[in-house]
Amino acid sequence: MQHVAELVAIGPRPGDSPAAQRAAAYIEQALATAGLHVEREPVGKVLVPGIELGGLLYRAAREVTTTDPNLVVRFGPQTGAALLVMAHYDTVPPSPGAADNAAAVGVLIELARVLAASPPHTPVILAFTANEEIGLVGCGGARRASQDRRRVRDSRWISSAAPARCRSTARAS
């Protein structure tokens, strides 16, 4: 619960805001304290698909650029099919994001500590993703990260609000 309290204390963390940057710094520090190497993967420009429901356009397709990075930690062997597990660190304003998604970020930080102490026999990649609230932007970036594209056998997106697979169709442009 400490991680949740720390992230909630930052307040709302909309993507590309100083608060989102503080959240990323907190995550990096928590992982570094556990002796882990954190990679900052730029997300950059992403095409977010439109959403149409029942013939009504809910959101038009658009290009989004984010300066927030995905934060990545790797465990286990460097070869073989990897499991990618993700949680996003941004929130919608004005929410402090306890349930969506500081709780899941806290779980991922603790999972990182466990995996560091007892490395898995197969590759596991943990990604703390950026700018999910505007269209799974960081999730799409993590799925497409050039060095992992062919290695990821499965992915899971952890969210207290909606546990799901990352099936983002967002594409780098």
C-alpha positions as CSV (number, residue, x, y, z in Angstrom):
1,M,0.0,0.0,0.0
2,Q,3.0,2.3,0.4
3,H,3.4,2.6,-3.4
4,V,-0.2,3.5,-3.8
5,A,0.0,6.1,-1.1
6,E,3.1,7.7,-2.6
7,L,1.6,7.8,-6.1
8,V,-1.7,9.2,-4.8
9,A,0.1,11.9,-2.9
10,I,1.5,13.1,-6.2
11,G,-2.1,13.8,-7.2
12,P,-3.6,13.5,-10.7
13,R,-1.0,12.4,-13.2
14,P,-2.2,13.2,-16.7
15,G,0.2,12.1,-19.4
16,D,3.0,14.5,-20.3
17,S,2.6,16.5,-17.1
18,P,5.1,17.3,-14.3
19,A,3.0,15.0,-12.1
20,A,3.4,12.1,-14.5
21,Q,7.2,12.8,-14.6
22,R,7.2,12.7,-10.7
23,A,5.3,9.3,-10.9
24,A,7.9,7.9,-13.3
25,A,10.7,9.2,-11.1
26,Y,9.1,7.5,-8.1
27,I,8.8,4.2,-9.9
28,E,12.4,4.4,-11.1
29,Q,13.6,5.1,-7.5
30,A,11.6,2.2,-6.1
31,L,13.0,-0.2,-8.6
32,A,16.6,1.2,-8.2
33,T,16.3,0.8,-4.4
34,A,15.6,-2.9,-5.1
35,G,18.8,-3.0,-7.1
36,L,17.2,-3.2,-10.5
37,H,18.3,-1.6,-13.8
38,V,15.4,0.4,-15.3
39,E,15.3,1.2,-19.1
40,R,13.5,4.4,-20.2
41,E,12.0,3.6,-23.6
42,P,10.7,6.6,-25.5
43,V,7.1,6.1,-26.8
44,G,7.1,9.1,-29.1
45,K,4.5,9.5,-31.9
46,V,1.7,6.9,-32.0
47,L,-1.4,6.6,-34.2
48,V,-4.4,6.0,-31.9
49,P,-7.3,4.3,-33.7
50,G,-10.8,5.7,-33.7
51,I,-13.6,4.2,-31.7
52,E,-17.0,3.6,-33.3
53,L,-19.8,2.1,-31.2
54,G,-23.2,1.3,-32.7
55,G,-22.5,3.4,-35.7
56,L,-21.6,6.5,-33.6
57,L,-18.1,7.9,-33.6
58,Y,-16.9,8.1,-30.0
59,R,-13.3,9.1,-30.8
60,A,-11.8,9.9,-34.2
61,A,-8.4,8.4,-35.1
62,R,-5.6,10.7,-34.3
63,E,-1.8,10.9,-34.0
64,V,-0.5,11.4,-30.4
65,T,3.0,12.4,-29.3
66,T,4.1,11.7,-25.8
67,T,7.2,12.7,-24.1
68,D,6.6,10.3,-21.1
69,P,8.7,7.2,-21.3
70,N,7.8,3.6,-20.7
71,L,9.9,2.2,-17.9
72,V,11.1,-1.4,-18.5
73,V,12.7,-4.0,-16.2
74,R,13.8,-7.4,-17.5
75,F,14.2,-10.7,-15.7
76,G,15.3,-14.2,-16.5
77,P,17.2,-15.4,-19.6
78,Q,17.8,-12.9,-22.4
79,T,16.6,-15.3,-25.1
80,G,13.4,-17.2,-25.6
81,A,9.7,-16.2,-25.6
82,A,9.0,-13.5,-23.0
83,L,5.9,-12.6,-21.0
84,L,5.2,-8.9,-21.0
85,V,3.3,-7.5,-17.9
86,M,2.3,-3.9,-17.9
87,A,0.7,-1.3,-15.7
88,H,0.2,2.4,-16.6
89,Y,1.3,5.3,-14.3
90,D,-0.9,8.1,-15.7
91,T,-4.4,9.1,-14.6
92,V,-7.3,11.0,-15.9
93,P,-7.7,14.5,-14.4
94,P,-8.8,15.2,-11.7
95,S,-8.4,11.6,-10.3
96,P,-5.5,10.8,-8.0
97,G,-5.6,7.3,-9.6
98,A,-5.5,5.0,-6.5
99,A,-7.5,2.3,-8.3
100,D,-6.7,3.4,-11.8
101,N,-3.8,2.7,-11.7
102,A,-1.5,3.2,-8.7
103,A,-2.6,-0.1,-7.1
104,A,-1.5,-2.0,-10.2
105,V,1.8,-0.1,-10.4
106,G,2.4,-1.0,-6.8
107,V,1.7,-4.7,-7.6
108,L,4.2,-4.5,-10.5
109,I,6.9,-2.9,-8.3
110,E,6.5,-5.6,-5.7
111,L,6.5,-8.3,-8.5
112,A,9.8,-6.8,-9.6
113,R,11.3,-7.2,-6.1
114,V,10.1,-10.9,-6.1
115,L,11.5,-11.6,-9.5
116,A,14.8,-9.9,-8.6
117,A,15.1,-12.2,-5.5
118,S,14.0,-15.3,-7.4
119,P,14.7,-15.0,-11.2
120,P,12.3,-16.8,-13.4
121,H,13.4,-19.6,-15.8
122,T,11.7,-17.9,-18.7
123,P,12.0,-14.2,-19.8
124,V,9.7,-11.8,-18.1
125,I,9.5,-8.1,-19.0
126,L,7.7,-5.6,-16.7
127,A,6.7,-2.3,-18.3
128,F,5.3,0.7,-16.5
129,T,3.6,2.4,-19.4
130,A,2.9,6.1,-20.2
131,N,-0.2,7.9,-21.4
132,E,-2.7,5.0,-21.4
133,E,-5.7,7.2,-20.5
134,I,-5.7,8.8,-24.0
135,G,-5.7,5.5,-26.0
136,L,-3.3,2.9,-24.7
137,V,-0.4,4.8,-26.1
138,G,2.4,3.4,-23.9
139,C,0.9,-0.1,-24.1
140,G,1.2,0.0,-27.9
141,G,4.7,1.3,-27.6
142,A,5.7,-1.5,-25.2
143,R,4.2,-4.2,-27.5
144,R,6.2,-2.8,-30.4
145,A,9.5,-2.1,-28.7
146,S,12.0,-3.0,-31.4
147,Q,14.2,-5.3,-29.3
148,D,11.2,-7.2,-27.9
149,R,8.8,-7.4,-30.9
150,R,9.6,-11.0,-31.8
151,R,10.2,-12.2,-28.2
152,V,6.9,-11.4,-26.6
153,R,4.8,-14.5,-26.5
154,D,2.0,-13.0,-24.4
155,S,1.2,-9.8,-22.7
156,R,-0.9,-8.8,-19.7
157,W,-2.0,-5.3,-18.8
158,I,-2.8,-4.9,-15.1
159,S,-5.4,-2.4,-14.1
160,S,-7.5,-2.3,-11.0
161,A,-10.2,-0.8,-13.2
162,A,-10.1,-3.3,-16.0
163,P,-7.6,-6.2,-16.1
164,A,-7.1,-7.1,-19.7
165,R,-4.6,-8.0,-22.4
166,C,-2.9,-5.2,-24.2
167,R,-4.5,-5.4,-27.6
168,S,-3.7,-1.9,-28.6
169,T,-3.8,-1.3,-32.3
170,A,-1.9,2.0,-31.8
171,R,1.0,2.1,-34.2
172,A,4.2,4.1,-34.2
173,S,4.2,6.5,-37.1
